[in-house]
Amino acid sequence: MYKINWRKMEDSVFVIFLGFGFIWLLMGVVGWIAFLKSEGEEIKFGKWGLIVAIPILIPIIVSLIIGILYKK
């Protein structure tokens, strides 16, 4: 009889969710850059950009690292 591994199925859904999330993030960044370029704006990242980006990126990176380390 075939036994279903529910843990593996839950992980696959999570991977699909993360994959689509990263695709949407990439599309948003590319769209934003394309919009700025079409308006003739110069693309530069200053200290205010880092102040906004770092608090967003650090929890995401830490949570992914914790998920990798505690996956059993």
N, C-alpha and C positions, 0 to 999 in steps of 0.2 A: 504494500500500500504506500502511496506517495505521501510524504510528510511535508507540509508547507512550513517554510522558515519565515515566520512573521517578522522577525527582526530585520532580515535582509530586505523584505518588501518595504518596510518602513524607511530603511536607509535609501532605497532606490527612489522613493517619492521625494525624500529630502534632497537628494542629488539633483533630481529633475527641477525641483523648486529653486535651488541655488543656481543651476545652469541658466534657467530663464531669467532669474534676477540679474545675473551678471550680463546677460545679453541685453536686457533693457537698460541697464546702467551704461553699457558701452554705446548703445544707440543714442542715449540721452547726451552723453559727452560728445559724441561725433556730431550730433545735431546742433548742439550749442556752439561748438567750434565752427561748423559750417555757417551758422547764422552770424556769428561775429565776423567771419571772413567775408561774407556777402555784404555786410555793412561797411567794410573797410576798416574795422577796428583792429588794433594791434592786440594780440593775445599775450598777456603776461600775468604771472602769478606773483603777487606781492606778499607782504607779511599778513595782510588781512585775509587773503585767500588761505594761507596756512592756518590762521587762527580758526577759520571755519572748518577746514578740511581735517585737521588733526583730531579734534574731538569726535568727528564722525568715523574716521578710519580706525582709530585705536580700539574702540569696543568691538568693531567688526572683526579685526584681526585677532584680538585676544579671544573672542568667542570661538572663532574657527580653530585656533590653536588648542583651546581647551577641549573642543569636540574631537580633535584628532588624538589628543593624549589620552582621553578617557573612553575612547571607543573600544568596546570589548565584545 
